[in-house]
Amino acid sequence: MNDELSLAGLQLDGREIDLGRLRAGTMLGLMGSPDSTTSVVLSAAALPHVAPPPRFPTGRRSGRLRVRSWMKGYLRKADAGSGEAASAADPSAALTSFGLRPDVLRRRLDDLDATDRARLALAAAWASGAKWLTLIDPFGSVPGHLRTGLRGRFAELVAQEGRGVVFSSNSLTDHTIAEAGVADIEKDQLVALGSLEQIVTEPRGSLPAELSGVNVYSGLARKGWLSIGHSAVRARTELDGKVYVTLGWRAALLSLDEHDPAFTSATVFEAIVTGLRDRGSCLQAKLSPVDTEMGLALDVDLADLAGVASRQTDPADSTKSDASAESAEDSAATAESDAGEKPTVGFGVLHPGLGATISELRANVKVGTHVFVEVDTSALHAYPVE
């Protein structure tokens, strides 16, 4: 059988897209809108010699279906799609490969937890015997402490046995096994296709920008300056023409005071908090500028409840000699006596100008609050649209 599968001509919302060629022993990852990525996975599954993605039935009675019956039904479908005679094969070896005992075949689907269902889906695809496999979010239901191992085992088997896989996932870590590349598919469009590093470091869509913790804008580089719309936020650049620009969620300083001494540039703008959300260990705000000719719409981390250690002394400082340390302490003491007592920054606080403690931050910042923003323009990262 051919060692490459052409993914040209796949269907996405009635249009053809080209995802290149998939080599045996590698995987192509799809991220983006779930409806769109599922549509592309199913389009790939319709190609000759490709097994369909294992999918569990829904409905009140579906959970009572025996695993053996479901497996046989899937393998019959895989026979028709891939041309491999798998339905008569014993799937025990595939089950064992993914950490399931063969006696799982006697159980009902609703007796399996989410992790065992994920293992079962991978085992079913493997038992099809097809060289080319398709999967829809195969690791999504697996807890983190098990997910890495299961994902690694699957990647190992794919490489060892020379299979090829097209799969969807909106987890960055899942795409670490996508050696054939990652396609970003959003709003029924192929936004980008490249390596995981390219997709994340130079995002062209909202999902990789979200996953990598940056705001992304369309910008213009001209006469040595980088501009974003009509905003006064600009930076020097060697590029020329239309560009994308990213700005990290930590690359801005916020305060309730327009004249906060922490601000060091003239490009401070006023913004309104239009939304608040939790993001892992962080509290985050969505900001809209009062004047679009001055500021930018952006997401900003307000507090990090797991980031306290990052504000402590750099471990490298401990290598200083006692004399150097004493000199630094004397200098600090002198500066403190000149400038007055240095304000204490509370646990998790990233922007003291919004409140010295988390309680103050919560009291001061709500949807509708006006804040002042200074962008670290040195953190703007630009790259060509083409």
N, C-alpha and C positions, 0 to 999 in steps of 0.2 A: 504494500500500500504506500501511497505517496507520503513523504515525510513532511509535507507542508499542506496546510489547508488555507485556501483563499477565502478571505473575509470581505472581499469586494462585493458590492451589490446588496448588502444587508439592508433591510427595510426599517425605517424610522419615521413614523407618522406619514406613510405613503411616499417617502423620498428615499433614494438610495444613498447609503454612506459606505465609505471604504475604510475598513480597519486593518488593511494590509494583509500580511500572510502570517499564519500561526505555525510555528515550527513544532514538530513532535518533541515532547519532553519539556515544554514551556507552558506558561499560563498567561492569558490576557485578562486584565481586570477592568471592569466597568464601574464607574462611580457617577452619581448624579441623581436625577429624579427617578424614584423607584419605578414608576410606570414606564418611563422611557428605557431604563436599563433592562427591565424585564422584557419589554418589547424586542430589544436587540438580542437578548439571550435567546428568546424563542425564534427569532429570525435565523440566528446561527444554527439552532437545533433543527431547522427545516432543511438545512443543507444535506446532501447525500453523505452517508457514512458517519453522521453525527448523532449521538444519543441524546434524547430529550432530558431536560432537567427533572430530577425526581421531585414530585410534589405530592403532599399529603391531602387526602380528600377532606372536605369540610362538611358540616351538617351534624345533626344530633346523633345519627346512627353511625357516622363514619368512624368514630373513635372505637366502636366495637369490632371493627374489622381486624381480623388476625393479621399479624405481621407477614406471615407466609403468603397469605392471599394477596396482600398489597404488593409484596415483592414480586410475585409471579406476574401480576398485572403490569407492573412497571417494566419488567424484563421483556414481556411480549411487545410493549410499545417500543422498547429500545431495539428489539430485533428488527422491527419494521423500519425504524429510522436509520440505524447504523449498518444493517446488513450482516450483523454478527449473530451467530446462533448461540444465544446466552440463556434463553428461557428454560432450557432443559438442564443447564449446568447447576451444580451444587454451590450455593452462595456462601457456604460456611467459611471458606478461606477468606473471602472479602470481609465478612463480619468480624472474623478474628483480627484481620489487619487493622481494623478501626476500633478495636477494644470492646467488641460485643461477643458474648458467648452465643454459639449457634442455637441454643435453646430459646433465644429471644424470638425465634420464628413462631413459637407456640403462643406467644403473648398477644394481647390486643394492643392496638395503637394507643389507646387512651391510658394504658398502663405504663407507657414510656414517658420519662421526663424530657425536657427540652434538649438536654445534651445527648441523650440516647437517640432521640429522633434525628439530630444532626448527624450522629455517627451512622445511623441507619441509612440516611439519604446518601452519604458518601459511599457506604458499602454497596448500596444498590447500583449507583452509577458505575462503580468499579466492577461489579459482577456482570455488568452488561457486556464486558469484553470489548467495548468500542474503543477505538484509538482516539476518537475526538469526543470529549464530554462537555456538557453545559450544566451550570449550577446557578441557582438564584439565591444569593446571600447565604452561602452554605454554613458560615460560622456565626451567624447573627445571634442565635439563641444560646450560644455556649458561654458560660462564665469565663472571666479573664484568666483565672488560674488553671483552666483546662484548655482554653482556646488556643494558646500558643503551641502547646504540644500537639493538639489535633491538627492544626494548620501545618505545622512542621512535618508531621507524619505524612500528610497528604502530598505536600510538595516533594518530599523525598521519594514517594512511590511514583509520582508523575515523572520525575527525572529518571528514575531507575528503569521504568518499564516503557518509557518513550511515548506516553500519552500526551495529548494536547487538551487544554481546558480553557473555556470562556466562562467567566464567573462575574457576578455582580456583588458589590459590597460598598457600604459607605463608611467603612473603618479604614483609616490609613494603615494600621498595622496589618490588616488582611492583605493589602496590596504590596507588602514587602515580598510576597512570593510571586508577584506578577512580573516575571522576567521578560515576557514578551511586550510589556508596556502597560499603560493605563489609559483608558479613554474616558474623558469627562463628557457626560451627556446630560444636558439640562434644557428644559423647555423644548423638548423634541428637536434639539440641535446637537450636533457633534461640536463641542466647544474646543476641545484639545485632545491630542493623541501624542503620547511620548512616554519617556521613562517616568517613574514615580518622582524622582528628583525634579525633573522639569515641571511636572504638573503641580508640585507643591511649592517649589521656590519661585516659579513664575506663573502663578495662577491666572487663568483667563475666565474662570467661572466662579460663581458664588460659593459652591460647595468646597473646592479645595482651598479657597481663601478662608472660609470658616474653619475648616479642619486644621489649617496651619496657623490660625490666629492673626490674620491680617485683614485690613480693609483694602479693597482693590478699586481703582478708579481708571477711567480713560483719561489720558493726558496728551499734551503736545510739547515736544521739545523743539525749540527754535532759538537761534542766535545765542546758544550757550545756556539757555534757561529752560527749566522744566516747569510747566504750569498745568493746573488741574481746573478745567473750566475757567470761570472768571475769578476764582479765589485768589486772594493775596498770598496764599501759602505757595511759595516757589522755592526752587533749589537749582543749583548749578548742575549742568550735565554736559556730556560730550556727545550725546545722541542727537538725532535730528529726525523729525517727523512724528507720526502718531505712535504713542506708546501706551503701555499699561503701567500703572504706578501702584505700589503697595506701601502700606503704613501699618506697622504692628499695633496691637491693642495696648501696648505699654509705651508707645512712642509719643505720648502727649501728657501734659501736666494740666490738671484742673484745679480751680479755686473758686470760691464764692466772691473773692475780692479782685476786682479788675487791676488793682495796683499791688497785688501780692509781690513782695520782694523776691520771691522764688522765680518769678518770670524774668527772663533775661533778654527777650527780643521784643521787637516792635509789632510783631504779627500775632498779637493776642486778640482773639475774637470771642464774641458772645454766642452762646448756644443754649438751646432748650433741651432738657432731658425728655425724650419722647417714649422711652421704654427702659425697664429694668429687668434683668434676668440673672439666674444662676448659671454659671458655666464651670462645672467641676468644683474646685475649691474657691473659685472667684465669684465676686459680685460684679456685674457689668452693666454699663449704661449705653443706651443708644442716643446719640446727640444729633440735633438738627441745627445748623447755623441760623442765627437771626438774620444775618445779611450774607447771602451766597457769594457776594463779591469780596467778602472778607474771609469767610471760614469754609469748612468742609463738614459734610455729614460723616460721622464716624462712630464706630463702636470702641469703647474704652473700658479697660479693667479698672474698677473702683477700689477693690480690696482683694487681697489674696490671703486666705486663711491658712494656706500651707506654705507661704513664702517668707516666713519670719527669718529663717536661717540665712536667706540670701541677703538680708540687710545687716548681718553680723560682720565682724571683722574678717577681712580676707585672710585665709590660713597662711598665705605667703608672708603676711606681716609678722608672724611668729618667728621668722628666720632672722629678723633684725637683731642687731646687737643690743645689749642692755643700754649702751650709751645712746644709740639711735632712738630707742624707744623712749628713753627719758627726755631726749631732745624734742621728740614729737609731742610728748605730753606737755612739756613746758610751752611749746609753741601754741598748742591747743588751748592751754589755760590762759595764755596771754590774749589770744584772739577772743576767747569767751568773755574775759573781763572787759575787753574793749567793746564788744558787741552786745553785752548783756547775756542773760542765761539762755542757753540754746533750748528751743522747745522740744519736748519729748514726743516722739511719734509712737502711737499705740500699736498694739498687736494687729497685724494684717493690713495696716493703713498704707496706701500707696500715694494718696494725695492729701497731705496734712491740711491744705487749704480748704478741704471739704469737711474737716472734722478730725480732731486728734485721736478719736477712738471710733470703734465700729458703731457704738451707740449714737455718737454724735453724727456720724456719717448717715446712718439710717434716719435720724431726725431731720437732718438738713437737706438730704437729696431725695426727692420724690419725682414722679412724673409731673412735668410742668415747671420744675425748678430751673432757674436761669443760672448758668455757670460761665466762667471764663476759661478759655482754652489756649494753651500754647503748644504748638506742634514742633517736635524735634525734626526739623527739615533734613538733618543729616541722616535720618533713618528712612527717608523716602527712597524706595528702590524702583527704578524704571527699566523697562525692557521693551523692545520693539513689538508692535502688534503683529507684524508679519514674521 
